[in-house]
Amino acid sequence: MTTCIGESNAADDNSKTVDEVFLLTTEEVQQYLPSEASRRALSTPYAVSRGVFVKEESGYTWWWLRTPGTDLVHAVYIYSYGKIDLWGDQVTASVGGVRPAIWVYCREDN
C-alpha cells in the first residue's frame, strides 16, 4: 500500500513523502511538454504586478528553464509561443516567468 499526503488527515502522514520543487530542464520540457502549444504559459495577476512580460497579442509569457544557455550568464527559456530558445537570455533579465515543477514521491507502507 502507498500512502500520500491528501489520503489522510493525520499529521504524521507528512513524513511519508519527499517533495521537490524546481524548474524543468530542456530535456524534461521535451519529454513532458512535447508540443509548443503545451509550453505556452499564462501569467497570474501577481506575476504581472511584479513585472512579468506578457505578449499583448496572445496573453502568454516566456518562462525560464534551469538549463544553462550558451555561457555562464545565459539560461535557456521558452518563448511566449512555446519554442525553446537554446541560446538563452541573460539570467539578470527580470521579466521572465517561472513554471515550477514538483515531484511527489510516496513511500510504500510496510
N, CA and C atoms as an extended XYZ file, in Angstrom:
330
Properties=species:S:1:pos:R:3:atomname:S:1:resname:S:1:resid:I:1 pbc="F F F"
N         0.838       -1.174        0.000 N   MET     1
C         0.000        0.000        0.000 CA  MET     1
C         0.885        1.240        0.000 C   MET     1
N         0.468        2.278       -0.703 N   THR     2
C         1.185        3.542       -0.740 CA  THR     2
C         0.320        4.612       -0.110 C   THR     2
N         0.897        5.389        0.785 N   THR     3
C         0.177        6.477        1.429 CA  THR     3
C         0.804        7.791        1.027 C   THR     3
N        -0.008        8.724        0.540 N   CYS     4
C         0.477       10.049        0.148 CA  CYS     4
C        -0.296       11.113        0.899 C   CYS     4
N         0.277       12.299        0.968 N   ILE     5
C        -0.441       13.423        1.576 CA  ILE     5
C        -1.767       13.592        0.847 C   ILE     5
N        -2.808       13.837        1.598 N   GLY     6
C        -4.120       14.017        0.995 CA  GLY     6
C        -5.002       12.797        1.196 C   GLY     6
N        -4.409       11.656        1.497 N   GLU     7
C        -5.203       10.458        1.724 CA  GLU     7
C        -5.644       10.339        3.173 C   GLU     7
N        -5.024       11.122        4.041 N   SER     8
C        -5.343       11.054        5.457 CA  SER     8
C        -5.141       12.440        6.047 C   SER     8
N        -5.871       12.731        7.097 N   ASN     9
C        -5.675       14.000        7.782 CA  ASN     9
C        -4.696       13.884        8.935 C   ASN     9
N        -4.124       12.708        9.138 N   ALA    10
C        -3.197       12.502       10.251 CA  ALA    10
C        -1.920       13.312       10.024 C   ALA    10
N        -1.495       14.027       11.045 N   ALA    11
C        -0.321       14.889       10.926 CA  ALA    11
C         0.940       14.104       10.595 C   ALA    11
N         1.059       12.869       11.065 N   ASP    12
C         2.283       12.111       10.819 CA  ASP    12
C         2.393       11.596        9.388 C   ASP    12
N         1.360       11.722        8.562 N   ASP    13
C         1.448       11.308        7.161 CA  ASP    13
C         2.406       12.184        6.363 C   ASP    13
N         2.678       13.398        6.845 N   ASN    14
C         3.603       14.283        6.125 CA  ASN    14
C         4.991       13.688        6.008 C   ASN    14
N         5.377       12.826        6.901 N   SER    15
C         6.710       12.229        6.851 CA  SER    15
C         6.817       11.146        5.779 C   SER    15
N         5.735       10.833        5.096 N   LYS    16
C         5.740        9.745        4.123 CA  LYS    16
C         6.005       10.204        2.697 C   LYS    16
N         6.321       11.486        2.494 N   THR    17
C         6.630       11.978        1.153 CA  THR    17
C         7.950       12.742        1.164 C   THR    17
N         8.556       12.788       -0.002 N   VAL    18
C         9.733       13.625       -0.223 CA  VAL    18
C         9.365       14.502       -1.411 C   VAL    18
N         9.226       15.805       -1.183 N   ASP    19
C         8.769       16.714       -2.225 CA  ASP    19
C         9.916       17.601       -2.685 C   ASP    19
N         9.982       17.863       -3.974 N   GLU    20
C        10.988       18.739       -4.543 CA  GLU    20
C        10.292       19.713       -5.492 C   GLU    20
N        10.637       20.982       -5.402 N   VAL    21
C        10.119       21.998       -6.310 CA  VAL    21
C        11.308       22.559       -7.088 C   VAL    21
N        11.182       22.660       -8.402 N   PHE    22
C        12.320       23.038       -9.239 CA  PHE    22
C        11.836       23.556      -10.571 C   PHE    22
N        12.753       24.096      -11.375 N   LEU    23
C        12.474       24.456      -12.764 CA  LEU    23
C        12.863       23.279      -13.639 C   LEU    23
N        12.144       23.085      -14.730 N   LEU    24
C        12.428       21.983      -15.642 CA  LEU    24
C        13.704       22.236      -16.445 C   LEU    24
N        14.310       21.152      -16.930 N   THR    25
C        15.416       21.230      -17.880 CA  THR    25
C        14.837       21.183      -19.294 C   THR    25
N        15.685       21.451      -20.268 N   THR    26
C        15.267       21.333      -21.668 CA  THR    26
C        14.749       19.932      -21.952 C   THR    26
N        15.474       18.919      -21.473 N   GLU    27
C        15.076       17.531      -21.722 CA  GLU    27
C        13.731       17.209      -21.087 C   GLU    27
N        13.490       17.697      -19.878 N   GLU    28
C        12.211       17.446      -19.213 CA  GLU    28
C        11.068       18.133      -19.945 C   GLU    28
N        11.300       19.343      -20.437 N   VAL    29
C        10.269       20.041      -21.210 CA  VAL    29
C         9.925       19.233      -22.455 C   VAL    29
N        10.949       18.754      -23.159 N   GLN    30
C        10.704       17.973      -24.378 CA  GLN    30
C         9.963       16.681      -24.063 C   GLN    30
N        10.207       16.100      -22.903 N   GLN    31
C         9.531       14.860      -22.524 CA  GLN    31
C         8.091       15.097      -22.054 C   GLN    31
N         7.894       16.067      -21.169 N   TYR    32
C         6.591       16.250      -20.531 CA  TYR    32
C         5.697       17.291      -21.212 C   TYR    32
N         6.299       18.184      -21.982 N   LEU    33
C         5.548       19.199      -22.726 CA  LEU    33
C         6.040       19.166      -24.171 C   LEU    33
N         5.701       18.106      -24.908 N   PRO    34
C         6.321       17.878      -26.219 CA  PRO    34
C         5.926       18.861      -27.321 C   PRO    34
N         4.806       19.522      -27.190 N   SER    35
C         4.384       20.445      -28.261 CA  SER    35
C         4.555       21.893      -27.816 C   SER    35
N         4.748       22.770      -28.791 N   GLU    36
C         4.838       24.192      -28.464 CA  GLU    36
C         3.575       24.681      -27.777 C   GLU    36
N         2.430       24.181      -28.203 N   ALA    37
C         1.163       24.603      -27.584 CA  ALA    37
C         1.116       24.243      -26.098 C   ALA    37
N         1.676       23.096      -25.727 N   SER    38
C         1.649       22.680      -24.317 CA  SER    38
C         2.621       23.483      -23.459 C   SER    38
N         3.515       24.219      -24.089 N   ARG    39
C         4.516       25.007      -23.363 CA  ARG    39
C         4.080       26.453      -23.138 C   ARG    39
N         3.002       26.872      -23.755 N   ARG    40
C         2.545       28.251      -23.593 CA  ARG    40
C         2.047       28.459      -22.163 C   ARG    40
N         2.383       29.615      -21.604 N   ALA    41
C         2.031       29.873      -20.208 CA  ALA    41
C         1.363       31.226      -20.050 C   ALA    41
N         0.246       31.233      -19.366 N   LEU    42
C        -0.419       32.479      -18.994 CA  LEU    42
C         0.126       32.940      -17.646 C   LEU    42
N         0.287       34.229      -17.471 N   SER    43
C         0.778       34.755      -16.204 CA  SER    43
C        -0.360       34.950      -15.226 C   SER    43
N        -0.030       34.839      -13.974 N   THR    44
C        -1.000       35.150      -12.926 CA  THR    44
C        -1.044       36.665      -12.740 C   THR    44
N        -2.133       37.188      -12.181 N   PRO    45
C        -2.176       38.628      -11.888 CA  PRO    45
C        -1.013       39.062      -10.987 C   PRO    45
N        -0.618       38.204      -10.057 N   TYR    46
C         0.505       38.540       -9.185 CA  TYR    46
C         1.790       38.690       -9.987 C   TYR    46
N         2.065       37.742      -10.891 N   ALA    47
C         3.278       37.817      -11.716 CA  ALA    47
C         3.279       39.087      -12.560 C   ALA    47
N         2.135       39.422      -13.133 N   VAL    48
C         2.029       40.642      -13.936 CA  VAL    48
C         2.315       41.865      -13.064 C   VAL    48
N         1.792       41.875      -11.839 N   SER    49
C         2.026       43.017      -10.936 CA  SER    49
C         3.492       43.147      -10.556 C   SER    49
N         4.238       42.053      -10.683 N   ARG    50
C         5.667       42.064      -10.360 CA  ARG    50
C         6.537       42.297      -11.591 C   ARG    50
N         5.914       42.540      -12.756 N   GLY    51
C         6.663       42.929      -13.935 CA  GLY    51
C         6.916       41.861      -14.972 C   GLY    51
N         6.272       40.716      -14.867 N   VAL    52
C         6.458       39.674      -15.874 CA  VAL    52
C         5.933       40.150      -17.220 C   VAL    52
N         6.718       39.897      -18.256 N   PHE    53
C         6.330       40.277      -19.619 CA  PHE    53
C         5.155       39.433      -20.086 C   PHE    53
N         4.175       40.060      -20.702 N   VAL    54
C         3.039       39.356      -21.294 CA  VAL    54
C         2.895       39.833      -22.734 C   VAL    54
N         2.872       38.907      -23.679 N   LYS    55
C         2.699       39.232      -25.101 CA  LYS    55
C         1.270       39.713      -25.298 C   LYS    55
N         1.100       40.941      -25.764 N   GLU    56
C        -0.247       41.523      -25.898 CA  GLU    56
C        -1.168       40.711      -26.789 C   GLU    56
N        -0.647       40.239      -27.928 N   GLU    57
C        -1.493       39.537      -28.898 CA  GLU    57
C        -2.052       38.226      -28.352 C   GLU    57
N        -1.276       37.535      -27.529 N   SER    58
C        -1.681       36.201      -27.082 CA  SER    58
C        -1.996       36.111      -25.600 C   SER    58
N        -1.422       36.984      -24.804 N   GLY    59
C        -1.578       36.898      -23.354 CA  GLY    59
C        -0.599       35.949      -22.693 C   GLY    59
N         0.284       35.323      -23.476 N   TYR    60
C         1.256       34.376      -22.931 CA  TYR    60
C         2.550       35.075      -22.539 C   TYR    60
N         3.321       34.432      -21.676 N   THR    61
C         4.599       34.955      -21.230 CA  THR    61
C         5.709       33.952      -21.521 C   THR    61
N         6.948       34.413      -21.525 N   TRP    62
C         8.069       33.491      -21.646 CA  TRP    62
C         8.493       33.067      -20.246 C   TRP    62
N         9.138       31.886      -20.159 N   TRP    63
C         9.487       31.363      -18.836 CA  TRP    63
C        10.815       30.615      -18.848 C   TRP    63
N        11.472       30.656      -17.719 N   TRP    64
C        12.811       30.105      -17.544 CA  TRP    64
C        12.845       28.598      -17.399 C   TRP    64
N        13.941       28.015      -17.877 N   LEU    65
C        14.309       26.637      -17.552 CA  LEU    65
C        15.577       26.695      -16.706 C   LEU    65
N        15.966       25.581      -16.125 N   ARG    66
C        17.195       25.583      -15.340 CA  ARG    66
C        18.417       25.188      -16.160 C   ARG    66
N        18.233       24.878      -17.431 N   THR    67
C        19.334       24.511      -18.317 CA  THR    67
C        20.177       25.749      -18.648 C   THR    67
N        21.503       25.644      -18.510 N   PRO    68
C        22.351       26.780      -18.889 CA  PRO    68
C        22.226       27.095      -20.373 C   PRO    68
N        22.412       28.364      -20.717 N   GLY    69
C        22.422       28.791      -22.110 CA  GLY    69
C        23.810       28.661      -22.699 C   GLY    69
N        24.153       29.573      -23.576 N   THR    70
C        25.412       29.484      -24.309 CA  THR    70
C        26.637       29.818      -23.477 C   THR    70
N        26.464       30.493      -22.353 N   ASP    71
C        27.591       30.814      -21.480 CA  ASP    71
C        27.080       30.958      -20.049 C   ASP    71
N        27.942       31.404      -19.172 N   LEU    72
C        27.594       31.448      -17.749 CA  LEU    72
C        26.556       32.497      -17.376 C   LEU    72
N        26.270       33.434      -18.271 N   VAL    73
C        25.295       34.477      -17.936 CA  VAL    73
C        23.964       34.301      -18.670 C   VAL    73
N        23.792       33.184      -19.350 N   HIS    74
C        22.540       32.907      -20.059 CA  HIS    74
C        21.903       31.610      -19.554 C   HIS    74
N        20.583       31.576      -19.548 N   ALA    75
C        19.833       30.358      -19.236 CA  ALA    75
C        18.778       30.165      -20.321 C   ALA    75
N        18.504       28.919      -20.641 N   VAL    76
C        17.512       28.574      -21.656 CA  VAL    76
C        16.129       28.984      -21.160 C   VAL    76
N        15.281       29.375      -22.090 N   TYR    77
C        13.904       29.734      -21.739 CA  TYR    77
C        12.955       29.296      -22.845 C   TYR    77
N        11.669       29.387      -22.559 N   ILE    78
C        10.601       29.074      -23.511 CA  ILE    78
C         9.967       30.387      -23.957 C   ILE    78
N         9.978       30.625      -25.289 N   TYR    79
C         9.310       31.806      -25.831 CA  TYR    79
C         7.820       31.785      -25.461 C   TYR    79
N         7.185       32.933      -25.517 N   SER    80
C         5.757       33.016      -25.200 CA  SER    80
C         4.908       32.133      -26.103 C   SER    80
N         5.375       31.828      -27.307 N   TYR    81
C         4.604       30.959      -28.208 CA  TYR    81
C         4.998       29.487      -28.086 C   TYR    81
N         5.924       29.144      -27.175 N   GLY    82
C         6.207       27.751      -26.865 CA  GLY    82
C         7.493       27.162      -27.404 C   GLY    82
N         8.242       27.915      -28.194 N   LYS    83
C         9.505       27.395      -28.731 CA  LYS    83
C        10.603       27.501      -27.677 C   LYS    83
N        11.519       26.533      -27.671 N   ILE    84
C        12.651       26.557      -26.753 CA  ILE    84
C        13.759       27.424      -27.351 C   ILE    84
N        14.274       28.371      -26.574 N   ASP    85
C        15.409       29.186      -27.002 CA  ASP    85
C        16.665       28.628      -26.342 C   ASP    85
N        17.446       27.854      -27.099 N   LEU    86
C        18.633       27.200      -26.564 CA  LEU    86
C        19.780       28.171      -26.320 C   LEU    86
N        19.795       29.311      -27.002 N   TRP    87
C        20.800       30.337      -26.756 CA  TRP    87
C        20.633       30.855      -25.336 C   TRP    87
N        19.382       31.157      -24.994 N   GLY    88
C        19.059       31.650      -23.667 CA  GLY    88
C        19.033       33.162      -23.582 C   GLY    88
N        18.596       33.636      -22.441 N   ASP    89
C        18.585       35.064      -22.147 CA  ASP    89
C        19.476       35.276      -20.931 C   ASP    89
N        19.907       36.526      -20.739 N   GLN    90
C        20.741       36.814      -19.581 CA  GLN    90
C        19.966       36.539      -18.301 C   GLN    90
N        20.629       35.876      -17.377 N   VAL    91
C        19.957       35.481      -16.141 CA  VAL    91
C        19.546       36.670      -15.284 C   VAL    91
N        20.033       37.848      -15.627 N   THR    92
C        19.623       39.056      -14.899 CA  THR    92
C        18.310       39.631      -15.428 C   THR    92
N        17.791       39.069      -16.528 N   ALA    93
C        16.509       39.540      -17.072 CA  ALA    93
C        15.417       39.278      -16.038 C   ALA    93
N        14.701       40.311      -15.666 N   SER    94
C        13.728       40.166      -14.577 CA  SER    94
C        12.281       40.074      -15.055 C   SER    94
N        12.070       39.979      -16.361 N   VAL    95
C        10.692       39.987      -16.858 CA  VAL    95
C        10.190       38.609      -17.271 C   VAL    95
N        11.015       37.580      -17.136 N   GLY    96
C        10.583       36.224      -17.469 CA  GLY    96
C         9.811       35.601      -16.327 C   GLY    96
N         8.944       34.667      -16.673 N   GLY    97
C         8.181       33.962      -15.658 CA  GLY    97
C         8.847       32.646      -15.278 C   GLY    97
N         8.255       31.968      -14.340 N   VAL    98
C         8.693       30.626      -13.952 CA  VAL    98
C         7.476       29.711      -13.902 C   VAL    98
N         7.711       28.457      -14.234 N   ARG    99
C         6.673       27.432      -14.105 CA  ARG    99
C         7.254       26.327      -13.233 C   ARG    99
N         7.141       26.482      -11.929 N   PRO   100
C         7.729       25.480      -11.051 CA  PRO   100
C         7.116       24.106      -11.291 C   PRO   100
N         7.963       23.108      -11.172 N   ALA   101
C         7.517       21.723      -11.279 CA  ALA   101
C         7.688       21.070       -9.913 C   ALA   101
N         6.973       20.006       -9.679 N   ILE   102
C         7.076       19.310       -8.397 CA  ILE   102
C         6.974       17.810       -8.619 C   ILE   102
N         7.855       17.081       -7.979 N   TRP   103
C         7.768       15.622       -7.925 CA  TRP   103
C         7.278       15.287       -6.527 C   TRP   103
N         6.354       14.398       -6.417 N   VAL   104
C         5.908       13.923       -5.105 CA  VAL   104
C         6.164       12.433       -5.070 C   VAL   104
N         7.094       12.031       -4.216 N   TYR   105
C         7.429       10.615       -4.072 CA  TYR   105
C         6.686       10.073       -2.854 C   TYR   105
N         6.072        8.954       -3.009 N   CYS   106
C         5.366        8.315       -1.906 CA  CYS   106
C         6.105        7.044       -1.536 C   CYS   106
N         6.246        6.817       -0.252 N   ARG   107
C         6.904        5.575        0.152 CA  ARG   107
C         5.851        4.511        0.425 C   ARG   107
N         6.223        3.314        0.192 N   GLU   108
C         5.321        2.178        0.422 CA  GLU   108
C         5.236        1.898        1.918 C   GLU   108
N         4.027        1.660        2.425 N   ASP   109
C         3.859        1.244        3.827 CA  ASP   109
C         4.223       -0.222        3.948 C   ASP   109
N         4.925       -0.549        5.017 N   ASN   110
C         5.292       -1.963        5.245 CA  ASN   110
C         4.367       -2.601        6.223 C   ASN   110
